[in-house]
Amino acid sequence: MNENSQNQRPHQQHPQGYPPPLYYYPPPYEEDEINLLDLWRVIWGSKWLIMSITVLCTGIAVTAALLMTPIYRSEVLMAPVTDEQSSRLSSMAGQFGGLAALAGINIGGDSGSKDEAIALLKSRALTEQFIKDEKLLTVLFYKDWDAENKKWDVKNKDDIPTMGDAYRKFNEDIRIVSVDRKTGLVTLAIEWTDPKLAANWAAELVTRVNSQMRDRAITDAKKSLQYLNKELNKTSAVEMVEAIYSLIEGQIKTIMFANVRDEYSFKLIDPPVVADLDDEIWPKKKLMVAIGCLVGFFLGVCVAFIVNLAKQNSYRENGSS
């Protein structure tokens, strides 16, 4: 008699009332399995619920997109202007660099003036002066300004916007300055609710940078000329006299160059253009509607499964009772 028959005999002949032998196992518990067909049945059975939630979410997205204040962008593409005198003066740096430095003359190239112009474009001083001159404090915080009564509509006096608040808003949310490392071109972008104002602000900022950089160059050149003329009267060495005359010539050309050219630091490659009313950068209406539709569909599916699960639990509880 083999081992299998010995193992089966006690199972077949064990008397009633005795516990089953140790080698006896109950049949495995059959777990509920969810397959794709069951999922599809739940979705199809709740199709009207899912469609309703999808339409509701899509409608909310459309309403939000229409109620949001549109934001428009105006861009200016600029090329930093190079100084023709810099290459010639830089060749004198080794021999007369100390004299030029004392005279306040930059003979190291154009990178310094370019960086200075970009820094001025981002500077707090230029921004605050621009906001003051254009009276933009009430424009930037138009939601807190009562135009009819011409006063701030705030609960506390501490909530009245200050010039510091205006600078932070303008610097963080409105003005964007970027530099292309390959080409060196500078892009100034202004983002605002009014496309005309955005274009005007961009053009005005570039004009102010060019004007201030031109005035600085003329002032510095005149101071350098005063110093060089004094040094010229003190020395009689031929080489020093020639070097001073060369530096004086460069400063005179700088003054002439600044007086005859409006685009002193930045030359406009692509001037600002007023954006079309249907060309806003925010909100992205089509994207918002698509996202609202997708969110609504997935939310509807989740609600359908939750409702179906609640019904199954209710049926089980009623059946067991």
VEXNU-482573 format. One record per residue (C-alpha): residue number from 1; residue in three letters; chain; y, x, z. Coordinates in steps of 0.2 Angstrom, whole numbers. Each point is the difference from the previous one (the first is absolute). Layout:
% VEXNU-482573
{num NUM | residuo Ala | cadena A | Y Y | X X | Z Z}
...
This chain:
% VEXNU-482573
{num 1 | residuo Met | cadena A | Y 0 | X 0 | Z 0}
{num 2 | residuo Asn | cadena A | Y 16 | X 8 | Z -5}
{num 3 | residuo Glu | cadena A | Y 16 | X 1 | Z 10}
{num 4 | residuo Asn | cadena A | Y 9 | X -14 | Z -9}
{num 5 | residuo Ser | cadena A | Y -13 | X -13 | Z 4}
{num 6 | residuo Gln | cadena A | Y 0 | X 6 | Z 18}
{num 7 | residuo Asn | cadena A | Y 18 | X -2 | Z 1}
{num 8 | residuo Gln | cadena A | Y 0 | X -18 | Z -8}
{num 9 | residuo Arg | cadena A | Y -14 | X -7 | Z 11}
{num 10 | residuo Pro | cadena A | Y 9 | X -1 | Z 17}
{num 11 | residuo His | cadena A | Y 14 | X -8 | Z -10}
{num 12 | residuo Gln | cadena A | Y -12 | X -13 | Z -7}
{num 13 | residuo Gln | cadena A | Y -10 | X -3 | Z 16}
{num 14 | residuo His | cadena A | Y 12 | X 2 | Z 14}
{num 15 | residuo Pro | cadena A | Y -2 | X -15 | Z 12}
{num 16 | residuo Gln | cadena A | Y 13 | X -13 | Z 3}
{num 17 | residuo Gly | cadena A | Y 12 | X 4 | Z 14}
{num 18 | residuo Tyr | cadena A | Y -1 | X 18 | Z -1}
{num 19 | residuo Pro | cadena A | Y 15 | X 10 | Z -7}
{num 20 | residuo Pro | cadena A | Y -2 | X 7 | Z -17}
{num 21 | residuo Pro | cadena A | Y -5 | X 18 | Z -2}
{num 22 | residuo Leu | cadena A | Y 12 | X 14 | Z -1}
{num 23 | residuo Tyr | cadena A | Y -3 | X 3 | Z -18}
{num 24 | residuo Tyr | cadena A | Y 6 | X -18 | Z -4}
{num 25 | residuo Tyr | cadena A | Y 18 | X -1 | Z -8}
{num 26 | residuo Pro | cadena A | Y 9 | X -16 | Z -3}
{num 27 | residuo Pro | cadena A | Y 6 | X -3 | Z -17}
{num 28 | residuo Pro | cadena A | Y 17 | X 8 | Z -4}
{num 29 | residuo Tyr | cadena A | Y 16 | X -10 | Z 2}
{num 30 | residuo Glu | cadena A | Y 7 | X -6 | Z -17}
{num 31 | residuo Glu | cadena A | Y 19 | X 5 | Z 0}
{num 32 | residuo Asp | cadena A | Y 12 | X -10 | Z -11}
{num 33 | residuo Glu | cadena A | Y 5 | X 10 | Z -15}
{num 34 | residuo Ile | cadena A | Y 17 | X -3 | Z -9}
{num 35 | residuo Asn | cadena A | Y -2 | X 3 | Z -19}
{num 36 | residuo Leu | cadena A | Y 13 | X -1 | Z -14}
{num 37 | residuo Leu | cadena A | Y -6 | X -17 | Z -4}
{num 38 | residuo Asp | cadena A | Y 4 | X -6 | Z 18}
{num 39 | residuo Leu | cadena A | Y 17 | X 8 | Z -2}
{num 40 | residuo Trp | cadena A | Y 4 | X -9 | Z -16}
{num 41 | residuo Arg | cadena A | Y -6 | X -16 | Z 7}
{num 42 | residuo Val | cadena A | Y 12 | X 1 | Z 14}
{num 43 | residuo Ile | cadena A | Y 15 | X 5 | Z -11}
{num 44 | residuo Trp | cadena A | Y -4 | X -13 | Z -13}
{num 45 | residuo Gly | cadena A | Y -2 | X -13 | Z 13}
{num 46 | residuo Ser | cadena A | Y 17 | X 4 | Z 8}
{num 47 | residuo Lys | cadena A | Y 9 | X 3 | Z -17}
{num 48 | residuo Trp | cadena A | Y 13 | X -13 | Z 3}
{num 49 | residuo Leu | cadena A | Y 4 | X 8 | Z 17}
{num 50 | residuo Ile | cadena A | Y 1 | X 18 | Z -8}
{num 51 | residuo Met | cadena A | Y 11 | X -7 | Z -14}
{num 52 | residuo Ser | cadena A | Y 12 | X -8 | Z 12}
{num 53 | residuo Ile | cadena A | Y 2 | X 15 | Z 11}
{num 54 | residuo Thr | cadena A | Y 2 | X 11 | Z -16}
{num 55 | residuo Val | cadena A | Y 14 | X -11 | Z -7}
{num 56 | residuo Leu | cadena A | Y 8 | X -1 | Z 17}
{num 57 | residuo Cys | cadena A | Y 1 | X 19 | Z 2}
{num 58 | residuo Thr | cadena A | Y 6 | X 2 | Z -18}
{num 59 | residuo Gly | cadena A | Y 13 | X -13 | Z 3}
{num 60 | residuo Ile | cadena A | Y 6 | X 10 | Z 16}
{num 61 | residuo Ala | cadena A | Y 1 | X 16 | Z -10}
{num 62 | residuo Val | cadena A | Y 10 | X -8 | Z -14}
{num 63 | residuo Thr | cadena A | Y 12 | X -8 | Z 12}
{num 64 | residuo Ala | cadena A | Y 2 | X 17 | Z 9}
{num 65 | residuo Ala | cadena A | Y 3 | X 9 | Z -16}
{num 66 | residuo Leu | cadena A | Y 13 | X -13 | Z -6}
{num 67 | residuo Leu | cadena A | Y 9 | X 0 | Z 17}
{num 68 | residuo Met | cadena A | Y 1 | X 19 | Z 2}
{num 69 | residuo Thr | cadena A | Y 16 | X 9 | Z -4}
{num 70 | residuo Pro | cadena A | Y -3 | X 10 | Z -16}
{num 71 | residuo Ile | cadena A | Y 4 | X 18 | Z 0}
{num 72 | residuo Tyr | cadena A | Y 6 | X 9 | Z -16}
{num 73 | residuo Arg | cadena A | Y 0 | X 19 | Z -4}
{num 74 | residuo Ser | cadena A | Y 13 | X 10 | Z -9}
{num 75 | residuo Glu | cadena A | Y -4 | X 18 | Z -4}
{num 76 | residuo Val | cadena A | Y 10 | X 15 | Z -6}
{num 77 | residuo Leu | cadena A | Y -8 | X 15 | Z -8}
{num 78 | residuo Met | cadena A | Y 10 | X 16 | Z 2}
{num 79 | residuo Ala | cadena A | Y -1 | X 19 | Z -4}
{num 80 | residuo Pro | cadena A | Y 8 | X 12 | Z 12}
{num 81 | residuo Val | cadena A | Y 14 | X 10 | Z -9}
{num 82 | residuo Thr | cadena A | Y -2 | X 19 | Z -1}
{num 83 | residuo Asp | cadena A | Y 14 | X 12 | Z 2}
{num 84 | residuo Glu | cadena A | Y 2 | X 12 | Z -15}
{num 85 | residuo Gln | cadena A | Y 8 | X 12 | Z 12}
{num 86 | residuo Ser | cadena A | Y -14 | X 2 | Z 12}
{num 87 | residuo Ser | cadena A | Y -11 | X 11 | Z -11}
{num 88 | residuo Arg | cadena A | Y 14 | X 12 | Z -3}
{num 89 | residuo Leu | cadena A | Y 5 | X 1 | Z 18}
{num 90 | residuo Ser | cadena A | Y -17 | X 2 | Z 6}
{num 91 | residuo Ser | cadena A | Y -2 | X 16 | Z -10}
{num 92 | residuo Met | cadena A | Y 14 | X 7 | Z 12}
{num 93 | residuo Ala | cadena A | Y -8 | X -5 | Z 16}
{num 94 | residuo Gly | cadena A | Y -8 | X 17 | Z 3}
{num 95 | residuo Gln | cadena A | Y 16 | X 9 | Z -2}
{num 96 | residuo Phe | cadena A | Y 14 | X -12 | Z 6}
{num 97 | residuo Gly | cadena A | Y -10 | X -13 | Z 9}
{num 98 | residuo Gly | cadena A | Y 8 | X 4 | Z 16}
{num 99 | residuo Leu | cadena A | Y 17 | X -2 | Z -7}
{num 100 | residuo Ala | cadena A | Y -5 | X -17 | Z -8}
{num 101 | residuo Ala | cadena A | Y -7 | X -6 | Z 16}
{num 102 | residuo Leu | cadena A | Y 16 | X 4 | Z 10}
{num 103 | residuo Ala | cadena A | Y 9 | X -10 | Z -14}
{num 104 | residuo Gly | cadena A | Y -11 | X -15 | Z 2}
{num 105 | residuo Ile | cadena A | Y -7 | X 2 | Z -17}
{num 106 | residuo Asn | cadena A | Y -18 | X -6 | Z -4}
{num 107 | residuo Ile | cadena A | Y -8 | X 12 | Z -12}
{num 108 | residuo Gly | cadena A | Y -18 | X -4 | Z 4}
{num 109 | residuo Gly | cadena A | Y -2 | X -13 | Z -14}
{num 110 | residuo Asp | cadena A | Y 1 | X -19 | Z -2}
{num 111 | residuo Ser | cadena A | Y -14 | X -5 | Z 12}
{num 112 | residuo Gly | cadena A | Y 12 | X 0 | Z 15}
{num 113 | residuo Ser | cadena A | Y 13 | X -12 | Z -9}
{num 114 | residuo Lys | cadena A | Y -14 | X -11 | Z -6}
{num 115 | residuo Asp | cadena A | Y -8 | X -2 | Z 18}
{num 116 | residuo Glu | cadena A | Y 18 | X -2 | Z 7}
{num 117 | residuo Ala | cadena A | Y 3 | X -14 | Z -12}
{num 118 | residuo Ile | cadena A | Y -16 | X -9 | Z 4}
{num 119 | residuo Ala | cadena A | Y 3 | X 2 | Z 18}
{num 120 | residuo Leu | cadena A | Y 17 | X -8 | Z -2}
{num 121 | residuo Leu | cadena A | Y -7 | X -14 | Z -9}
{num 122 | residuo Lys | cadena A | Y -11 | X -4 | Z 15}
{num 123 | residuo Ser | cadena A | Y 12 | X 5 | Z 13}
{num 124 | residuo Arg | cadena A | Y 6 | X -12 | Z 14}
{num 125 | residuo Ala | cadena A | Y 19 | X 5 | Z -3}
{num 126 | residuo Leu | cadena A | Y -1 | X -6 | Z -18}
{num 127 | residuo Thr | cadena A | Y -9 | X -15 | Z 3}
{num 128 | residuo Glu | cadena A | Y 11 | X -6 | Z 15}
{num 129 | residuo Gln | cadena A | Y 16 | X 3 | Z -10}
{num 130 | residuo Phe | cadena A | Y -8 | X -9 | Z -15}
{num 131 | residuo Ile | cadena A | Y -4 | X -15 | Z 11}
{num 132 | residuo Lys | cadena A | Y 18 | X 0 | Z 8}
{num 133 | residuo Asp | cadena A | Y 9 | X 1 | Z -17}
{num 134 | residuo Glu | cadena A | Y -11 | X -13 | Z -8}
{num 135 | residuo Lys | cadena A | Y 0 | X -11 | Z 15}
{num 136 | residuo Leu | cadena A | Y -18 | X -2 | Z 0}
{num 137 | residuo Leu | cadena A | Y -4 | X -3 | Z 18}
{num 138 | residuo Thr | cadena A | Y 1 | X -19 | Z -2}
{num 139 | residuo Val | cadena A | Y -10 | X 1 | Z -16}
{num 140 | residuo Leu | cadena A | Y -14 | X 10 | Z 7}
{num 141 | residuo Phe | cadena A | Y -2 | X -11 | Z 15}
{num 142 | residuo Tyr | cadena A | Y 5 | X -16 | Z -9}
{num 143 | residuo Lys | cadena A | Y -13 | X -10 | Z 10}
{num 144 | residuo Asp | cadena A | Y 10 | X 3 | Z 16}
{num 145 | residuo Trp | cadena A | Y 17 | X -3 | Z -8}
{num 146 | residuo Asp | cadena A | Y 8 | X -17 | Z 0}
{num 147 | residuo Ala | cadena A | Y 10 | X 1 | Z -16}
{num 148 | residuo Glu | cadena A | Y 9 | X -17 | Z 2}
{num 149 | residuo Asn | cadena A | Y 7 | X 5 | Z 17}
{num 150 | residuo Lys | cadena A | Y 0 | X 18 | Z -3}
{num 151 | residuo Lys | cadena A | Y -8 | X 6 | Z 16}
{num 152 | residuo Trp | cadena A | Y -17 | X 6 | Z 5}
{num 153 | residuo Asp | cadena A | Y -13 | X -13 | Z 4}
{num 154 | residuo Val | cadena A | Y -9 | X 8 | Z 14}
{num 155 | residuo Lys | cadena A | Y -4 | X -5 | Z 18}
{num 156 | residuo Asn | cadena A | Y 5 | X 16 | Z 8}
{num 157 | residuo Lys | cadena A | Y 14 | X 12 | Z -4}
{num 158 | residuo Asp | cadena A | Y -13 | X 14 | Z 1}
{num 159 | residuo Asp | cadena A | Y -8 | X -7 | Z -15}
{num 160 | residuo Ile | cadena A | Y 15 | X 2 | Z -11}
{num 161 | residuo Pro | cadena A | Y -5 | X 13 | Z -14}
{num 162 | residuo Thr | cadena A | Y 8 | X 17 | Z 2}
{num 163 | residuo Met | cadena A | Y 3 | X 14 | Z -13}
{num 164 | residuo Gly | cadena A | Y -15 | X 9 | Z 6}
{num 165 | residuo Asp | cadena A | Y -11 | X -16 | Z -3}
{num 166 | residuo Ala | cadena A | Y 7 | X -1 | Z -17}
{num 167 | residuo Tyr | cadena A | Y -4 | X 19 | Z -4}
{num 168 | residuo Arg | cadena A | Y -18 | X -2 | Z 6}
{num 169 | residuo Lys | cadena A | Y -2 | X -16 | Z -11}
{num 170 | residuo Phe | cadena A | Y 8 | X 8 | Z -15}
{num 171 | residuo Asn | cadena A | Y -10 | X 16 | Z 2}
{num 172 | residuo Glu | cadena A | Y -17 | X -7 | Z 4}
{num 173 | residuo Asp | cadena A | Y 0 | X -17 | Z -10}
{num 174 | residuo Ile | cadena A | Y 12 | X 2 | Z -14}
{num 175 | residuo Arg | cadena A | Y 3 | X 18 | Z -7}
{num 176 | residuo Ile | cadena A | Y -14 | X 10 | Z -6}
{num 177 | residuo Val | cadena A | Y 2 | X 18 | Z -7}
{num 178 | residuo Ser | cadena A | Y -14 | X 9 | Z -8}
{num 179 | residuo Val | cadena A | Y -1 | X 17 | Z -9}
{num 180 | residuo Asp | cadena A | Y -13 | X 4 | Z -14}
{num 181 | residuo Arg | cadena A | Y -7 | X 17 | Z 5}
{num 182 | residuo Lys | cadena A | Y -4 | X 4 | Z -18}
{num 183 | residuo Thr | cadena A | Y 16 | X -4 | Z -9}
{num 184 | residuo Gly | cadena A | Y 12 | X 1 | Z 14}
{num 185 | residuo Leu | cadena A | Y 7 | X -17 | Z -5}
{num 186 | residuo Val | cadena A | Y 7 | X -11 | Z 15}
{num 187 | residuo Thr | cadena A | Y -2 | X -19 | Z 1}
{num 188 | residuo Leu | cadena A | Y 11 | X -11 | Z 10}
{num 189 | residuo Ala | cadena A | Y -7 | X -18 | Z 3}
{num 190 | residuo Ile | cadena A | Y 9 | X -14 | Z 8}
{num 191 | residuo Glu | cadena A | Y -9 | X -15 | Z 6}
{num 192 | residuo Trp | cadena A | Y 9 | X -16 | Z 4}
{num 193 | residuo Thr | cadena A | Y 1 | X -19 | Z -2}
{num 194 | residuo Asp | cadena A | Y 14 | X 0 | Z -12}
{num 195 | residuo Pro | cadena A | Y -4 | X 10 | Z -16}
{num 196 | residuo Lys | cadena A | Y 18 | X 3 | Z -5}
{num 197 | residuo Leu | cadena A | Y 4 | X 7 | Z 17}
{num 198 | residuo Ala | cadena A | Y -15 | X 11 | Z -1}
{num 199 | residuo Ala | cadena A | Y 6 | X 7 | Z -16}
{num 200 | residuo Asn | cadena A | Y 18 | X 2 | Z 6}
{num 201 | residuo Trp | cadena A | Y -6 | X 9 | Z 16}
{num 202 | residuo Ala | cadena A | Y -11 | X 12 | Z -9}
{num 203 | residuo Ala | cadena A | Y 14 | X 5 | Z -12}
{num 204 | residuo Glu | cadena A | Y 13 | X 1 | Z 14}
{num 205 | residuo Leu | cadena A | Y -10 | X 12 | Z 10}
{num 206 | residuo Val | cadena A | Y -3 | X 12 | Z -14}
{num 207 | residuo Thr | cadena A | Y 19 | X -1 | Z -4}
{num 208 | residuo Arg | cadena A | Y 4 | X 4 | Z 18}
{num 209 | residuo Val | cadena A | Y -13 | X 15 | Z 1}
{num 210 | residuo Asn | cadena A | Y 8 | X 8 | Z -16}
{num 211 | residuo Ser | cadena A | Y 17 | X -3 | Z 7}
{num 212 | residuo Gln | cadena A | Y -3 | X 8 | Z 17}
{num 213 | residuo Met | cadena A | Y -10 | X 14 | Z -7}
{num 214 | residuo Arg | cadena A | Y 14 | X 3 | Z -13}
{num 215 | residuo Asp | cadena A | Y 14 | X 0 | Z 14}
{num 216 | residuo Arg | cadena A | Y -11 | X 12 | Z 11}
{num 217 | residuo Ala | cadena A | Y -2 | X 12 | Z -14}
{num 218 | residuo Ile | cadena A | Y 19 | X 0 | Z -4}
{num 219 | residuo Thr | cadena A | Y 4 | X 2 | Z 18}
{num 220 | residuo Asp | cadena A | Y -12 | X 14 | Z 3}
{num 221 | residuo Ala | cadena A | Y 5 | X 9 | Z -16}
{num 222 | residuo Lys | cadena A | Y 18 | X 0 | Z 5}
{num 223 | residuo Lys | cadena A | Y -4 | X 7 | Z 17}
{num 224 | residuo Ser | cadena A | Y -10 | X 14 | Z -8}
{num 225 | residuo Leu | cadena A | Y 14 | X 4 | Z -12}
{num 226 | residuo Gln | cadena A | Y 12 | X 2 | Z 15}
{num 227 | residuo Tyr | cadena A | Y -12 | X 12 | Z 8}
{num 228 | residuo Leu | cadena A | Y -3 | X 10 | Z -16}
{num 229 | residuo Asn | cadena A | Y 18 | X 1 | Z -3}
{num 230 | residuo Lys | cadena A | Y 3 | X 8 | Z 17}
{num 231 | residuo Glu | cadena A | Y -15 | X 12 | Z -3}
{num 232 | residuo Leu | cadena A | Y 7 | X 5 | Z -17}
{num 233 | residuo Asn | cadena A | Y 16 | X 5 | Z 8}
{num 234 | residuo Lys | cadena A | Y -9 | X 11 | Z 13}
{num 235 | residuo Thr | cadena A | Y -11 | X 10 | Z -12}
{num 236 | residuo Ser | cadena A | Y 4 | X 12 | Z -14}
{num 237 | residuo Ala | cadena A | Y -18 | X 5 | Z -4}
{num 238 | residuo Val | cadena A | Y -3 | X -4 | Z -19}
{num 239 | residuo Glu | cadena A | Y -18 | X -7 | Z 3}
{num 240 | residuo Met | cadena A | Y 6 | X -11 | Z 14}
{num 241 | residuo Val | cadena A | Y 15 | X -6 | Z -10}
{num 242 | residuo Glu | cadena A | Y -11 | X -4 | Z -15}
{num 243 | residuo Ala | cadena A | Y -12 | X -10 | Z 11}
{num 244 | residuo Ile | cadena A | Y 14 | X -10 | Z 9}
{num 245 | residuo Tyr | cadena A | Y 7 | X -4 | Z -17}
{num 246 | residuo Ser | cadena A | Y -17 | X -6 | Z -6}
{num 247 | residuo Leu | cadena A | Y -2 | X -11 | Z 16}
{num 248 | residuo Ile | cadena A | Y 18 | X -7 | Z -2}
{num 249 | residuo Glu | cadena A | Y -4 | X -4 | Z -18}
{num 250 | residuo Gly | cadena A | Y -16 | X -9 | Z 5}
{num 251 | residuo Gln | cadena A | Y 10 | X -10 | Z 13}
{num 252 | residuo Ile | cadena A | Y 13 | X -5 | Z -12}
{num 253 | residuo Lys | cadena A | Y -13 | X -6 | Z -13}
{num 254 | residuo Thr | cadena A | Y -8 | X -10 | Z 14}
{num 255 | residuo Ile | cadena A | Y 16 | X -9 | Z 4}
{num 256 | residuo Met | cadena A | Y 3 | X -3 | Z -19}
{num 257 | residuo Phe | cadena A | Y -18 | X -6 | Z -2}
{num 258 | residuo Ala | cadena A | Y 2 | X -12 | Z 15}
{num 259 | residuo Asn | cadena A | Y 16 | X -8 | Z -6}
{num 260 | residuo Val | cadena A | Y -5 | X -4 | Z -18}
{num 261 | residuo Arg | cadena A | Y -18 | X -7 | Z 4}
{num 262 | residuo Asp | cadena A | Y -3 | X -16 | Z 9}
{num 263 | residuo Glu | cadena A | Y -19 | X 3 | Z 1}
{num 264 | residuo Tyr | cadena A | Y 1 | X 15 | Z 11}
{num 265 | residuo Ser | cadena A | Y -16 | X 0 | Z 9}
{num 266 | residuo Phe | cadena A | Y -10 | X -13 | Z -8}
{num 267 | residuo Lys | cadena A | Y -1 | X -4 | Z -18}
{num 268 | residuo Leu | cadena A | Y -6 | X -18 | Z -4}
{num 269 | residuo Ile | cadena A | Y -15 | X -1 | Z -11}
{num 270 | residuo Asp | cadena A | Y -4 | X -18 | Z 2}
{num 271 | residuo Pro | cadena A | Y 15 | X -10 | Z 8}
{num 272 | residuo Pro | cadena A | Y -3 | X -15 | Z 11}
{num 273 | residuo Val | cadena A | Y -5 | X -17 | Z -8}
{num 274 | residuo Val | cadena A | Y 2 | X -17 | Z 7}
{num 275 | residuo Ala | cadena A | Y -18 | X -7 | Z 2}
{num 276 | residuo Asp | cadena A | Y -4 | X -17 | Z -7}
{num 277 | residuo Leu | cadena A | Y -2 | X -14 | Z 12}
{num 278 | residuo Asp | cadena A | Y -18 | X -2 | Z -4}
{num 279 | residuo Asp | cadena A | Y -3 | X 19 | Z 2}
{num 280 | residuo Glu | cadena A | Y -1 | X 1 | Z 19}
{num 281 | residuo Ile | cadena A | Y -10 | X 13 | Z 9}
{num 282 | residuo Trp | cadena A | Y -4 | X -11 | Z 15}
{num 283 | residuo Pro | cadena A | Y -8 | X -12 | Z 2}
{num 284 | residuo Lys | cadena A | Y -14 | X 2 | Z -12}
{num 285 | residuo Lys | cadena A | Y -3 | X -18 | Z -4}
{num 286 | residuo Lys | cadena A | Y -15 | X 1 | Z -11}
{num 287 | residuo Leu | cadena A | Y -8 | X 12 | Z 13}
{num 288 | residuo Met | cadena A | Y 4 | X -11 | Z 14}
{num 289 | residuo Val | cadena A | Y -7 | X -15 | Z -8}
{num 290 | residuo Ala | cadena A | Y -16 | X 9 | Z -5}
{num 291 | residuo Ile | cadena A | Y -2 | X 7 | Z 18}
{num 292 | residuo Gly | cadena A | Y 3 | X -18 | Z 7}
{num 293 | residuo Cys | cadena A | Y -14 | X -7 | Z -12}
{num 294 | residuo Leu | cadena A | Y -12 | X 13 | Z 5}
{num 295 | residuo Val | cadena A | Y 3 | X -1 | Z 19}
{num 296 | residuo Gly | cadena A | Y -1 | X -19 | Z -2}
{num 297 | residuo Phe | cadena A | Y -17 | X 1 | Z -8}
{num 298 | residuo Phe | cadena A | Y -8 | X 12 | Z 12}
{num 299 | residuo Leu | cadena A | Y 8 | X -10 | Z 15}
{num 300 | residuo Gly | cadena A | Y -7 | X -16 | Z -7}
{num 301 | residuo Val | cadena A | Y -17 | X 8 | Z -2}
{num 302 | residuo Cys | cadena A | Y 0 | X 6 | Z 18}
{num 303 | residuo Val | cadena A | Y 5 | X -18 | Z 6}
{num 304 | residuo Ala | cadena A | Y -14 | X -8 | Z -10}
{num 305 | residuo Phe | cadena A | Y -13 | X 12 | Z 8}
{num 306 | residuo Ile | cadena A | Y 7 | X -4 | Z 17}
{num 307 | residuo Val | cadena A | Y 0 | X -18 | Z -2}
{num 308 | residuo Asn | cadena A | Y -18 | X 1 | Z -7}
{num 309 | residuo Leu | cadena A | Y -6 | X 10 | Z 14}
{num 310 | residuo Ala | cadena A | Y 8 | X -12 | Z 13}
{num 311 | residuo Lys | cadena A | Y -9 | X -15 | Z -9}
{num 312 | residuo Gln | cadena A | Y -17 | X 10 | Z 1}
{num 313 | residuo Asn | cadena A | Y 3 | X 3 | Z 19}
{num 314 | residuo Ser | cadena A | Y 4 | X -18 | Z 3}
{num 315 | residuo Tyr | cadena A | Y -15 | X -6 | Z -9}
{num 316 | residuo Arg | cadena A | Y -11 | X 12 | Z 10}
{num 317 | residuo Glu | cadena A | Y 7 | X -6 | Z 16}
{num 318 | residuo Asn | cadena A | Y -2 | X -18 | Z -4}
{num 319 | residuo Gly | cadena A | Y -18 | X 3 | Z -6}
{num 320 | residuo Ser | cadena A | Y -5 | X 9 | Z 15}
{num 321 | residuo Ser | cadena A | Y 7 | X -14 | Z 11}
